[in-house]
Amino acid sequence: MPAVVEHDELQASTYPELTGILRMSRELFRGTISVETMSDPDVPSESWTVLNVESVGTPNEIIKTQCEWHERLARQFPDAVSAVKLSICPIA
């Protein structure tokens, strides 16, 4: 099971579905998963949650997993689609 750097209470209260999104992400990505909140310095009132994940596989396999993640996010957590982003770091 991948290591998860747990989200803080602020993120959990902002995105209550984050626990489910992390569970779904752990099913798809075998590496470490961390969560951070980001915002645009020019528009600090707008922020989003980024899941930084490590993924193994060929580039095509990683892209396939990325597409599956986005499809499952839209299906299972439609309210989070615009607020949660995915960043993938391929590992050997």
JOPE-V640159 format. One record per residue. RES is the residue in one letter. SS is DSSP state (2 for helix, 1 for strand, 0 for the rest). NEAR is the number of other ideal C-beta (glycine too) atoms within 10 Angstrom. D_FIRST is the distance of its C-alpha to the first C-alpha in whole Angstrom. Layout:
# JOPE-V640159
res->[RES/RES]
ss->[SS/SS]
near->[NEAR/NEAR]
d_first->[D_FIRST/D_FIRST]
This chain:
# JOPE-V640159
res->[M/P/A/V/V/E/H/D/E/L/Q/A/S/T/Y/P/E/L/T/G/I/L/R/M/S/R/E/L/F/R/G/T/I/S/V/E/T/M/S/D/P/D/V/P/S/E/S/W/T/V/L/N/V/E/S/V/G/T/P/N/E/I/I/K/T/Q/C/E/W/H/E/R/L/A/R/Q/F/P/D/A/V/S/A/V/K/L/S/I/C/P/I/A]
ss->[0/0/0/1/0/0/0/0/2/2/2/2/2/2/0/0/0/2/2/2/2/2/2/2/2/2/2/2/0/0/0/0/1/1/1/1/1/1/1/1/0/0/1/1/1/1/1/1/1/1/1/1/1/1/1/0/0/0/2/2/2/2/2/2/2/2/2/2/2/2/2/2/2/2/2/2/0/2/2/2/0/0/0/1/1/1/1/1/1/1/0/0]
near->[6/16/10/16/11/13/21/12/8/9/16/14/9/15/21/11/17/21/12/14/22/17/11/19/20/16/13/17/23/16/16/14/20/16/22/15/14/11/11/10/5/6/8/8/6/10/14/16/18/15/23/16/26/16/20/13/14/9/8/8/12/18/13/13/19/16/10/13/21/12/10/15/21/11/10/13/17/10/10/18/12/8/15/19/14/18/11/17/13/13/13/3]
d_first->[0/4/7/9/13/14/17/20/23/25/22/22/25/26/23/23/20/18/16/16/15/12/11/12/11/7/9/10/9/6/8/9/11/14/17/20/24/26/30/33/35/38/37/35/35/33/29/26/22/20/16/16/13/12/13/13/16/20/22/22/19/18/21/20/17/18/21/19/17/21/22/19/20/24/24/21/22/26/27/24/25/27/25/22/21/19/19/17/17/17/16/17]
